[in-house]
Amino acid sequence: MRVQKEKKIGCFLAGLMVFAAAAVNAQAPDPPFPSLLSSDGARHRVNAAIYLGTSVDGECDAGSDQDEDDGIQFLSPLTGNRTLLIEVQASRKGYINGWIDFNGDGDWRDDGEHLLRDARVNAGKTLLNVFIKSVNSEKLVYARFRYSSESGLSFTGWAPDGEVEDYALRFMDEEASEAGFSTKIGVSPEDYALENNYPNPFNPETTIPFQLKEAGYVRLDVYNIKGEHVRTLVNDHRAAGRYLTSWNGSNEQGLQQSSGTYLVHFRVNGFSQTRRMEFLK
């Protein structure tokens, strides 16, 4: 009787979004994953004030959820042995937990598969960095993310509020990623922005995301703390969208710079923004 009551007031919430060609809409299949109510699938009481994305959505028990307003985006290539940047859009402060079945064995119980543990998110958009270990790029693997005002959630079970999102992910190996993944990673941003680089501090390399609401001529330059120009990272025309570039701590001649604070300066269509980066050797 308790399970039936929870099914009525706490519909299973799931939604998926597409990132490039590496993430596809697919609820984690049951079996082997616990997605159905009969398997104690992750479920929450629907609360109109606590949700991912721009509005609450839900479905009872299992089923295909075609909603794309799920509030989670992957902002960097799905590649093993590197940092993955995840953007979480939430209605208010809370916690998010995330699991990826890295070895493709049909569960999220192995070491290192609980990659986000009660990570704090704010109202609006929060950027989170997680390290992705080596992944078998030939397998389709599943991920689950749970957001709630309550910490300590598992990938199964009941929670008083929040939302849960499943993803089917196809990872690329390093060579395939470098050869076939464009630096353009998304479309239709609402504004111009230079986002925080990750990791920061960094050694030996950091990734710098930026976005364009309209096409324009982009300049992205690195300066040292004295204001001296070190390197130009981008100097060309770009279409509207989200982009990634990287810096390895070297100048235009390929010489490694000393440890310290550096500034990355972004300019496009009369807009400019500067952020600090910490290079450690």
C-alpha positions, 0 to 999 in steps of 0.5 A: 500500500505504501508503494501505491501511495508513493506512485500517486504523489511521487511520480517517477521523474525522468528527462533526457537531452541530447549533447552532440552525438554522444548523448541520446534520449533513453531512460535507463532500461529496467532490467538491469537498472532500477527504473520501474516502481516495482524495482524501487526506482528513483522517484520524488514528490512533485513540488512546483518550486523545486525542479530542474530546467525552467519548469517541473515535469514528470511521468508516473513509473517508467516510460519514454520522456521526450522532454528536453527541458531537463536542466542538465547539459554536458558542455565538453566532449564525452571522452575518458581520462579528462574533466567533464563540464556539466551545467545544472539549471535548478529552481533553487539551492539544493544537492545533485548526485550523479552516477555513470555506469563506466564499465557498462555492466548494468549497475552504478555500484562499482568504484568511481561510478558515483561521480557527483556526491551531494554537489551543491547547486544554486538557483539558476545555472551552476557549472560542475567539473567531474573527472571522467575515468577511462571508458570503453568507447564501444559501449553505450553506458547509462547515467543518472542524476538526482536533484533535491533539497535533501542530501544523501540520495541513492540512485533508487528510492523515494525523496520528498522533492526534486527530479531525476534525469537519465541519459544514454551516453556514448563516449569517444576515445581520445583520438576520435574526440580530437579528430572528430569533435568540433569546438562548437558544442551547442546552439542558441545561447541567450547572451555573450559570455566567457565562462569559468575555465576548468580545471582552475588552478590547472596543470598542464592544460585548461579548457575555456568555454565561451558562447555567442548569441549572434555570429561575430568576430571573436578575439580570445587573448591571454595576458599575464598579471602585468597586462602583457600579451601572452597568447591569442587563442581565438581570432576569427569569425564564429557562428552563434553557439557555444564553444570550447578552446584550451590553453596549455600555459605556453606563449605564441612561441610555444614556450612554457610560462611561469606559475601564476595568475593569468587573464583571459580576455574575450571580445565579440560584437562590442562585448568584452569580459575577462576572467582569471586563471591560475597556472601551476607548474 
